[in-house]
Amino acid sequence: MKSAVEIIPIGTYFYFRKDSLYYLFQLLEVSSNQILVQTFWSTTNVPSMDKLHQFDVKSACSEFEEEFDELIVIGKEPVTENQRLEITQFLKIKASKIARESGFLTLKKEAVEAFENGAYQEAVRLFSLAAPYSKYDIELYEKRGLCYLKLGLYIDAIADFDYYLIHDPNNELVRAAAESAKKEFSKYK
């Protein structure tokens, strides 16, 4: 069964109320896997077509994933050429994000496999390629630091372990690995 949003015509303005706020949208596009809308900032004012100019756009195009009890239709206007351009831009960004996440996950998987197989030089290369995709996936820095440690690249190992410990200062294994790298590096001073 289709949702209420999927059966209203393209260009329709609709809103729902949650708590004491009204959430206004304009339906831009419906496909089998997504609903695209123009989103307006929530407000305490009841939306109507004659008051549209009072509502500020929050997002020119976004996916509609809201939960609501009752949807109220207030009117319809054709989707403009500018809105169609926003839809195209949104879809390009979404596709790039999906491709980026897929590329990151592939690189990370290959890097972890190389690490587990003892191919530390290759693992460093792959972790380094994956790192710019997600600076908050600290496992990359832990494992690359361990690779550097195994390869005797202590300064690089220390840098990765220090970065990791900024985000997870209580990881005793990484802390011990960092101390080991520092101890080994001090031998060469």
C-alpha positions as YAML, in Angstrom:
chain: A
units: angstrom
residues:
- id: 1
  name: MET
  ca: [0.00, 0.00, 0.00]
- id: 2
  name: LYS
  ca: [1.33, 3.43, -0.92]
- id: 3
  name: SER
  ca: [1.79, 6.15, 1.66]
- id: 4
  name: ALA
  ca: [-0.22, 9.35, 1.54]
- id: 5
  name: VAL
  ca: [2.80, 11.23, 0.17]
- id: 6
  name: GLU
  ca: [3.19, 8.83, -2.76]
- id: 7
  name: ILE
  ca: [-0.36, 9.34, -4.00]
- id: 8
  name: ILE
  ca: [-0.53, 13.14, -3.98]
- id: 9
  name: PRO
  ca: [0.38, 14.95, -7.22]
- id: 10
  name: ILE
  ca: [3.86, 16.38, -7.85]
- id: 11
  name: GLY
  ca: [4.03, 20.05, -6.82]
- id: 12
  name: THR
  ca: [1.62, 19.60, -3.90]
- id: 13
  name: TYR
  ca: [2.27, 21.54, -0.72]
- id: 14
  name: PHE
  ca: [1.44, 19.55, 2.40]
- id: 15
  name: TYR
  ca: [2.12, 19.70, 6.09]
- id: 16
  name: PHE
  ca: [1.73, 17.74, 9.27]
- id: 17
  name: ARG
  ca: [1.75, 18.77, 12.88]
- id: 18
  name: LYS
  ca: [3.97, 17.26, 15.54]
- id: 19
  name: ASP
  ca: [3.75, 18.56, 19.09]
- id: 20
  name: SER
  ca: [3.08, 22.28, 18.64]
- id: 21
  name: LEU
  ca: [4.98, 22.72, 15.35]
- id: 22
  name: TYR
  ca: [3.88, 22.56, 11.71]
- id: 23
  name: TYR
  ca: [6.17, 20.92, 9.14]
- id: 24
  name: LEU
  ca: [5.62, 22.14, 5.57]
- id: 25
  name: PHE
  ca: [6.87, 20.47, 2.36]
- id: 26
  name: GLN
  ca: [6.37, 20.61, -1.40]
- id: 27
  name: LEU
  ca: [6.46, 17.26, -3.19]
- id: 28
  name: LEU
  ca: [9.05, 17.43, -5.98]
- id: 29
  name: GLU
  ca: [9.48, 13.86, -7.20]
- id: 30
  name: VAL
  ca: [8.44, 10.31, -6.35]
- id: 31
  name: SER
  ca: [10.28, 7.20, -7.52]
- id: 32
  name: SER
  ca: [10.21, 3.58, -6.43]
- id: 33
  name: ASN
  ca: [13.00, 4.12, -3.88]
- id: 34
  name: GLN
  ca: [12.70, 7.74, -2.74]
- id: 35
  name: ILE
  ca: [10.46, 10.73, -2.24]
- id: 36
  name: LEU
  ca: [12.02, 14.15, -2.84]
- id: 37
  name: VAL
  ca: [10.63, 17.31, -1.29]
- id: 38
  name: GLN
  ca: [11.40, 20.95, -0.74]
- id: 39
  name: THR
  ca: [11.50, 21.37, 3.03]
- id: 40
  name: PHE
  ca: [10.52, 24.49, 4.95]
- id: 41
  name: TRP
  ca: [11.58, 25.38, 8.50]
- id: 42
  name: SER
  ca: [9.11, 24.21, 11.12]
- id: 43
  name: THR
  ca: [6.86, 26.89, 12.53]
- id: 44
  name: THR
  ca: [4.06, 27.55, 14.97]
- id: 45
  name: ASN
  ca: [2.01, 29.17, 12.16]
- id: 46
  name: VAL
  ca: [-0.57, 27.05, 10.35]
- id: 47
  name: PRO
  ca: [0.57, 26.74, 6.70]
- id: 48
  name: SER
  ca: [-1.70, 27.90, 3.87]
- id: 49
  name: MET
  ca: [-1.14, 28.78, 0.23]
- id: 50
  name: ASP
  ca: [-1.80, 32.48, 0.83]
- id: 51
  name: LYS
  ca: [0.89, 32.52, 3.57]
- id: 52
  name: LEU
  ca: [3.59, 30.58, 1.64]
- id: 53
  name: HIS
  ca: [5.81, 33.66, 1.41]
- id: 54
  name: GLN
  ca: [6.04, 33.65, 5.22]
- id: 55
  name: PHE
  ca: [7.76, 30.25, 5.30]
- id: 56
  name: ASP
  ca: [11.52, 29.96, 4.83]
- id: 57
  name: VAL
  ca: [13.00, 27.14, 2.78]
- id: 58
  name: LYS
  ca: [15.23, 24.86, 4.83]
- id: 59
  name: SER
  ca: [16.30, 22.61, 1.96]
- id: 60
  name: ALA
  ca: [15.65, 23.10, -1.75]
- id: 61
  name: CYS
  ca: [15.65, 19.32, -2.22]
- id: 62
  name: SER
  ca: [15.89, 16.50, 0.29]
- id: 63
  name: GLU
  ca: [14.56, 13.02, 0.86]
- id: 64
  name: PHE
  ca: [11.28, 12.77, 2.73]
- id: 65
  name: GLU
  ca: [11.59, 10.29, 5.56]
- id: 66
  name: GLU
  ca: [9.33, 11.89, 8.17]
- id: 67
  name: GLU
  ca: [6.80, 10.03, 10.25]
- id: 68
  name: PHE
  ca: [3.43, 11.68, 10.68]
- id: 69
  name: ASP
  ca: [-0.07, 10.82, 11.82]
- id: 70
  name: GLU
  ca: [-2.05, 12.99, 9.43]
- id: 71
  name: LEU
  ca: [-0.96, 14.79, 6.28]
- id: 72
  name: ILE
  ca: [-2.82, 17.96, 5.26]
- id: 73
  name: VAL
  ca: [-2.71, 19.14, 1.63]
- id: 74
  name: ILE
  ca: [-2.93, 22.91, 1.20]
- id: 75
  name: GLY
  ca: [-2.47, 23.37, -2.56]
- id: 76
  name: LYS
  ca: [-0.33, 22.77, -5.59]
- id: 77
  name: GLU
  ca: [2.05, 24.70, -7.83]
- id: 78
  name: PRO
  ca: [4.08, 23.35, -10.74]
- id: 79
  name: VAL
  ca: [7.65, 22.33, -10.01]
- id: 80
  name: THR
  ca: [9.89, 25.08, -11.42]
- id: 81
  name: GLU
  ca: [12.95, 24.72, -13.61]
- id: 82
  name: ASN
  ca: [15.13, 25.83, -10.67]
- id: 83
  name: GLN
  ca: [13.61, 23.09, -8.53]
- id: 84
  name: ARG
  ca: [14.34, 20.53, -11.28]
- id: 85
  name: LEU
  ca: [17.96, 21.71, -11.27]
- id: 86
  name: GLU
  ca: [18.03, 21.27, -7.47]
- id: 87
  name: ILE
  ca: [16.69, 17.71, -7.89]
- id: 88
  name: THR
  ca: [19.43, 16.94, -10.43]
- id: 89
  name: GLN
  ca: [22.10, 18.38, -8.12]
- id: 90
  name: PHE
  ca: [20.73, 16.47, -5.12]
- id: 91
  name: LEU
  ca: [20.75, 13.17, -7.05]
- id: 92
  name: LYS
  ca: [24.34, 13.78, -8.25]
- id: 93
  name: ILE
  ca: [25.49, 14.43, -4.68]
- id: 94
  name: LYS
  ca: [23.64, 11.37, -3.41]
- id: 95
  name: ALA
  ca: [25.19, 9.16, -6.13]
- id: 96
  name: SER
  ca: [28.66, 10.52, -5.34]
- id: 97
  name: LYS
  ca: [28.16, 9.86, -1.64]
- id: 98
  name: ILE
  ca: [27.09, 6.28, -2.30]
- id: 99
  name: ALA
  ca: [30.07, 5.74, -4.62]
- id: 100
  name: ARG
  ca: [32.42, 7.29, -2.07]
- id: 101
  name: GLU
  ca: [31.10, 5.09, 0.75]
- id: 102
  name: SER
  ca: [31.35, 2.03, -1.46]
- id: 103
  name: GLY
  ca: [34.93, 2.91, -2.45]
- id: 104
  name: PHE
  ca: [35.85, 3.52, 1.17]
- id: 105
  name: LEU
  ca: [34.40, 0.20, 2.32]
- id: 106
  name: THR
  ca: [36.20, -1.66, -0.46]
- id: 107
  name: LEU
  ca: [39.54, -0.02, 0.37]
- id: 108
  name: LYS
  ca: [39.10, -0.66, 4.08]
- id: 109
  name: LYS
  ca: [38.21, -4.32, 3.51]
- id: 110
  name: GLU
  ca: [41.25, -4.84, 1.27]
- id: 111
  name: ALA
  ca: [43.49, -3.03, 3.76]
- id: 112
  name: VAL
  ca: [42.29, -5.16, 6.68]
- id: 113
  name: GLU
  ca: [42.86, -8.32, 4.61]
- id: 114
  name: ALA
  ca: [46.40, -7.22, 3.74]
- id: 115
  name: PHE
  ca: [47.03, -6.41, 7.41]
- id: 116
  name: GLU
  ca: [45.73, -9.80, 8.56]
- id: 117
  name: ASN
  ca: [47.90, -11.54, 5.94]
- id: 118
  name: GLY
  ca: [51.03, -9.71, 7.12]
- id: 119
  name: ALA
  ca: [51.35, -7.66, 3.92]
- id: 120
  name: TYR
  ca: [52.07, -4.53, 5.96]
- id: 121
  name: GLN
  ca: [53.44, -2.34, 3.15]
- id: 122
  name: GLU
  ca: [50.33, -3.01, 1.02]
- id: 123
  name: ALA
  ca: [48.09, -2.50, 4.07]
- id: 124
  name: VAL
  ca: [49.72, 0.90, 4.72]
- id: 125
  name: ARG
  ca: [49.10, 1.88, 1.10]
- id: 126
  name: LEU
  ca: [45.44, 0.84, 1.25]
- id: 127
  name: PHE
  ca: [44.78, 2.35, 4.69]
- id: 128
  name: SER
  ca: [46.35, 5.59, 3.42]
- id: 129
  name: LEU
  ca: [44.04, 5.60, 0.40]
- id: 130
  name: ALA
  ca: [41.01, 4.96, 2.64]
- id: 131
  name: ALA
  ca: [41.89, 7.53, 5.33]
- id: 132
  name: PRO
  ca: [40.76, 10.67, 3.43]
- id: 133
  name: TYR
  ca: [37.27, 9.16, 3.04]
- id: 134
  name: SER
  ca: [36.67, 8.96, 6.77]
- id: 135
  name: LYS
  ca: [38.89, 10.70, 9.26]
- id: 136
  name: TYR
  ca: [36.64, 9.46, 12.07]
- id: 137
  name: ASP
  ca: [37.02, 5.75, 11.34]
- id: 138
  name: ILE
  ca: [39.80, 5.42, 13.87]
- id: 139
  name: GLU
  ca: [40.28, 1.71, 13.22]
- id: 140
  name: LEU
  ca: [42.18, 2.77, 10.08]
- id: 141
  name: TYR
  ca: [44.69, 4.66, 12.20]
- id: 142
  name: GLU
  ca: [45.05, 1.86, 14.73]
- id: 143
  name: LYS
  ca: [45.75, -0.77, 12.08]
- id: 144
  name: ARG
  ca: [47.97, 1.48, 9.96]
- id: 145
  name: GLY
  ca: [49.89, 2.40, 13.12]
- id: 146
  name: LEU
  ca: [50.41, -1.30, 13.81]
- id: 147
  name: CYS
  ca: [51.65, -1.76, 10.23]
- id: 148
  name: TYR
  ca: [54.10, 1.11, 10.65]
- id: 149
  name: LEU
  ca: [55.28, -0.41, 13.92]
- id: 150
  name: LYS
  ca: [55.89, -3.79, 12.21]
- id: 151
  name: LEU
  ca: [57.76, -2.01, 9.39]
- id: 152
  name: GLY
  ca: [59.94, -0.07, 11.85]
- id: 153
  name: LEU
  ca: [58.46, 3.28, 10.85]
- id: 154
  name: TYR
  ca: [58.09, 4.47, 14.43]
- id: 155
  name: ILE
  ca: [57.39, 8.18, 13.85]
- id: 156
  name: ASP
  ca: [54.50, 7.28, 11.53]
- id: 157
  name: ALA
  ca: [53.24, 4.68, 14.00]
- id: 158
  name: ILE
  ca: [53.34, 7.20, 16.85]
- id: 159
  name: ALA
  ca: [51.42, 9.76, 14.76]
- id: 160
  name: ASP
  ca: [48.65, 7.25, 13.95]
- id: 161
  name: PHE
  ca: [48.43, 5.98, 17.52]
- id: 162
  name: ASP
  ca: [48.29, 9.54, 18.89]
- id: 163
  name: TYR
  ca: [45.49, 10.38, 16.46]
- id: 164
  name: TYR
  ca: [43.62, 7.23, 17.50]
- id: 165
  name: LEU
  ca: [44.05, 8.01, 21.20]
- id: 166
  name: ILE
  ca: [42.59, 11.50, 20.75]
- id: 167
  name: HIS
  ca: [39.31, 9.77, 19.83]
- id: 168
  name: ASP
  ca: [39.55, 6.75, 22.14]
- id: 169
  name: PRO
  ca: [41.99, 7.55, 24.97]
- id: 170
  name: ASN
  ca: [41.02, 4.48, 26.99]
- id: 171
  name: ASN
  ca: [42.13, 1.81, 24.52]
- id: 172
  name: GLU
  ca: [44.91, 0.09, 26.43]
- id: 173
  name: LEU
  ca: [46.11, -1.97, 23.45]
- id: 174
  name: VAL
  ca: [46.69, 1.12, 21.32]
- id: 175
  name: ARG
  ca: [48.23, 2.92, 24.29]
- id: 176
  name: ALA
  ca: [50.67, 0.00, 24.75]
- id: 177
  name: ALA
  ca: [51.47, -0.04, 21.03]
- id: 178
  name: ALA
  ca: [52.15, 3.72, 21.15]
- id: 179
  name: GLU
  ca: [54.50, 3.26, 24.11]
- id: 180
  name: SER
  ca: [56.28, 0.45, 22.27]
- id: 181
  name: ALA
  ca: [56.74, 2.68, 19.19]
- id: 182
  name: LYS
  ca: [58.07, 5.51, 21.36]
- id: 183
  name: LYS
  ca: [60.48, 3.14, 23.13]
- id: 184
  name: GLU
  ca: [61.78, 1.79, 19.81]
- id: 185
  name: PHE
  ca: [62.12, 5.29, 18.37]
- id: 186
  name: SER
  ca: [64.10, 6.49, 21.41]
- id: 187
  name: LYS
  ca: [66.74, 3.83, 20.64]
- id: 188
  name: TYR
  ca: [67.56, 5.66, 17.42]
- id: 189
  name: LYS
  ca: [67.90, 9.15, 18.87]
...
